[in-house]
Amino acid sequence: MKLTGNTIFITGGGSGIGRGLAEALHGLGNQVIISGRRAEVLKTVTEANPGMQSVELDVASAASIASVAAKLVAEHPELNVLINCAGIMQPDGVNGVVDDAVVSSIITTNLLGTVRMTSALIEHLKAQQSATVINVSSGLAFVPLAITAVYSASKAAIHSYTQSLRFLLKGTSVKVLELAPPYVQTELMGPEMAVDPRAMPLADFIQETIEVLGTDADEVLVERVKMLRNNPGPNEAEFVNKFNDMMAGGH
C-alpha cells in the first residue's frame, strides 16, 4: 500500500489501535478522517493532531453509516482508503445462558458494521484510480479466546468476508487487506488490558504494522501474531486448548 498522499477514513479512530493507526498515517502525510460515537474523544484526538478531521459515527446503526458515507463522499471526493477498525470485545459466557443484548451488540458492531461501511463506500472506492479497504480482524480469528467466544467468532467471520471481498474485487482498482492484531495493550476490555505485560505495546505494534502496510502483503501481520495465524489445521484444537489454559492462568 502507498503510505502517503491518501485520504483515509478510519472507523473506531478515537482510541486504541484505531487512534494509533490514524496518528501514524496522519504523520506520514495523509489526510485522515476518524470516526466514533463520542464527540469529546474525537475532539481530543483531532486537537492533538492538527489537520486531522473527524465525524461522529455509530457503526451499529445502518442509518448512521449511510448518512456518514454520503457526507464523506460529498466532502472528500478524493477518499481512497477505508479502514474498518471499530469493534467491541466483552466476555460472553457461552457455556451458559448468554446475554442476547451483549452478543447482538458484538455481532452488529464488529461484523455488520464492517460489511455495511464497506458497502456504503465501495462504489466510490471502485471509481478511484487506486483504493484500499483494510479490515481489522484479530489473532483470535484463528485461535479463539473462549471467554470472548462471540468476539472471536465475529473476527473469524471478518477473515472469511475479507477473503471473499478480495476475490470479488480482483481486477478492480481496490486492494483488500486484512490486519490481524495480536494481543495489544489497549483499553478494549478495560484499563488493566492497557498494562498487561502479556500484550504487545501499542507503539511497537503500530510501528511494525506500518512497515508491513508499506509492502504488497494482503495480510498485515506483525511477527507476534503469526503463531496464531498459522495455527488453523487438522490439529488446531491442541494449541487452542493450550492458549486458553495459558490465558486463564494469567501467565
C-alpha positions in Angstrom: 0.0 0.0 0.0 1.2 3.5 -0.8 1.7 5.1 2.6 1.4 8.8 1.8 -0.9 11.1 -0.2 -4.1 9.2 0.6 -7.4 10.3 2.0 -8.2 7.8 4.7 -11.4 7.1 6.7 -10.9 5.1 9.9 -13.8 3.8 12.0 -13.0 3.5 15.7 -10.3 6.1 15.3 -10.7 7.7 18.7 -8.8 5.2 20.8 -6.6 2.1 20.8 -5.4 0.6 17.6 -7.6 2.9 15.5 -6.1 6.0 17.0 -2.6 4.6 16.7 -3.1 4.0 13.0 -4.7 7.3 12.5 -1.9 9.2 14.1 0.8 7.2 12.3 -0.8 7.7 8.9 -1.5 11.3 9.6 2.2 11.8 10.4 3.1 10.3 7.0 1.3 13.0 5.1 -2.2 11.5 4.6 -5.5 13.3 5.1 -7.1 11.3 7.9 -10.7 11.4 9.0 -11.5 9.4 12.1 -14.9 8.4 13.4 -16.5 7.2 16.6 -19.6 7.7 18.8 -18.1 10.1 21.3 -17.6 13.7 20.1 -15.4 14.6 23.0 -13.0 11.8 22.3 -12.8 12.7 18.6 -12.1 16.3 19.5 -9.3 15.3 21.8 -7.6 13.3 19.0 -8.0 15.9 16.3 -6.8 18.7 18.5 -3.7 16.7 19.3 -3.2 16.1 15.5 -3.7 19.4 13.6 -5.2 18.8 10.2 -6.9 15.5 11.1 -10.6 15.6 10.8 -13.5 13.6 12.5 -17.1 12.7 12.1 -19.5 11.1 14.6 -20.5 7.6 13.6 -22.3 4.7 15.3 -21.3 1.6 13.3 -24.1 -0.3 15.0 -26.6 1.9 13.1 -27.2 1.3 9.4 -28.7 4.8 9.2 -25.7 6.4 10.8 -23.4 4.6 8.3 -25.5 5.6 5.3 -25.5 9.3 6.5 -21.8 9.4 7.2 -20.9 7.7 3.9 -22.8 10.3 1.9 -21.2 13.1 3.9 -17.7 11.6 3.2 -18.2 11.2 -0.5 -19.6 14.8 -0.7 -16.9 16.4 1.4 -13.9 14.2 0.4 -14.3 13.1 -3.2 -10.7 12.0 -3.2 -11.3 9.4 -0.4 -9.4 6.3 -1.4 -8.8 4.3 1.8 -11.3 2.8 4.2 -10.0 1.2 7.5 -12.7 -0.8 9.3 -11.3 -0.7 12.8 -14.3 -0.1 15.1 -15.1 -3.0 17.4 -16.2 -4.1 20.8 -15.0 -7.0 23.0 -16.8 -8.4 26.0 -16.9 -11.7 27.9 -19.9 -13.6 26.8 -20.1 -16.8 28.8 -21.3 -19.1 26.0 -21.1 -22.1 28.4 -24.3 -20.8 30.0 -27.3 -18.7 29.0 -25.9 -15.7 27.0 -27.0 -12.1 27.3 -28.6 -11.5 24.0 -28.0 -7.8 24.1 -24.3 -8.4 24.6 -23.8 -10.9 21.8 -26.1 -9.0 19.4 -24.1 -5.8 20.0 -20.8 -7.6 19.3 -22.0 -9.1 16.0 -23.7 -5.8 14.9 -20.7 -3.7 15.6 -17.9 -6.0 14.6 -19.3 -7.8 11.6 -22.3 -5.9 10.3 -20.6 -2.6 10.9 -17.7 -3.6 8.6 -20.0 -5.1 6.0 -22.3 -2.1 5.9 -19.5 0.5 6.0 -17.7 -1.2 3.1 -21.0 -1.5 1.2 -21.7 2.2 1.7 -18.4 3.3 0.2 -17.4 0.5 -2.2 -18.8 2.1 -5.4 -17.0 5.3 -4.6 -13.7 3.4 -3.9 -14.0 1.5 -7.1 -14.2 4.8 -9.0 -10.8 5.8 -7.6 -7.6 5.3 -9.6 -6.2 3.4 -6.6 -8.0 2.4 -3.4 -7.7 0.2 -0.4 -10.0 -1.4 2.1 -8.4 -2.6 5.3 -10.5 -4.8 7.6 -9.2 -5.3 11.1 -9.7 -8.8 12.3 -7.7 -10.4 15.1 -5.3 -13.2 16.0 -8.4 -14.5 17.8 -10.0 -15.1 14.4 -7.6 -18.1 14.1 -7.2 -19.1 17.8 -10.4 -18.2 19.7 -10.3 -16.9 23.3 -13.1 -19.0 24.9 -14.2 -16.3 27.3 -14.9 -14.0 24.4 -16.3 -16.6 22.0 -18.6 -14.3 20.1 -16.0 -11.7 19.6 -13.6 -14.3 18.4 -16.3 -15.7 16.0 -17.0 -12.2 14.7 -13.4 -11.8 13.8 -13.2 -15.2 12.2 -16.2 -14.0 10.1 -14.3 -10.8 9.2 -11.4 -13.0 7.9 -13.8 -15.0 5.7 -15.6 -11.9 4.5 -12.4 -10.2 3.6 -11.2 -13.2 1.5 -14.5 -13.1 -0.5 -14.3 -9.3 -0.9 -10.7 -9.6 -2.1 -11.6 -12.2 -4.7 -14.6 -10.3 -5.9 -12.6 -7.1 -6.3 -9.7 -8.6 -8.1 -9.2 -6.8 -11.4 -10.5 -3.5 -9.9 -8.6 -0.6 -8.5 -9.5 -1.7 -5.0 -7.0 -3.7 -2.9 -8.3 -5.5 0.1 -6.2 -6.1 3.1 -6.7 -7.9 6.4 -5.0 -6.5 9.5 -4.9 -9.2 12.3 -3.5 -7.8 15.5 -2.2 -9.9 18.3 -3.0 -9.1 22.0 -2.1 -5.4 22.1 -2.0 -3.0 25.1 -5.2 -1.0 24.6 -8.3 -0.4 26.8 -10.5 -2.6 24.6 -11.6 -4.6 27.6 -10.7 -2.1 30.3 -7.7 -0.2 31.7 -6.0 -3.3 33.0 -5.5 -4.6 29.4 -3.5 -1.5 28.6 -0.8 -2.5 31.0 -0.9 -6.3 30.7 2.7 -7.4 30.2 1.5 -10.3 28.1 0.2 -7.8 25.5 2.3 -6.1 22.8 2.9 -2.4 23.5 0.7 -0.3 21.2 3.5 1.8 19.9 5.5 -1.2 18.9 2.5 -2.8 17.2 1.8 0.4 15.2 5.4 0.8 14.1 5.6 -2.8 12.9 2.2 -2.6 11.3 3.0 0.5 9.3 6.2 -1.3 8.0 4.1 -4.2 6.8 1.4 -1.9 5.3 4.1 -0.5 3.1 4.6 -3.8 1.4 2.3 -5.6 -1.0 1.1 -8.1 1.6 -2.6 -9.0 1.6 -2.5 -9.9 5.3 -0.9 -7.3 7.6 0.7 -9.5 10.3 3.3 -8.5 12.9 5.7 -11.2 13.9 3.9 -11.8 17.3 0.6 -12.8 15.7 2.0 -15.2 13.1 1.9 -18.2 15.6 -1.9 -17.7 15.9 -2.4 -17.0 12.2 -0.6 -20.2 11.2 -2.3 -22.5 13.7 -5.6 -23.5 11.9 -5.4 -27.0 10.5 -6.1 -30.7 11.3 -4.5 -30.4 14.8 -5.5 -26.9 15.7 -7.5 -27.8 18.8 -4.4 -28.7 20.8 -3.0 -25.2 20.6 -6.4 -23.6 21.1 -6.6 -25.5 24.4 -3.1 -24.6 25.5 -3.7 -21.0 24.6 -6.9 -20.7 26.6 -5.3 -22.5 29.6 -2.4 -20.0 29.5 -4.8 -17.0 29.3 -7.0 -18.4 32.1 -3.9 -18.9 34.2 -2.8 -15.3 33.8 0.7 -16.1 32.6 
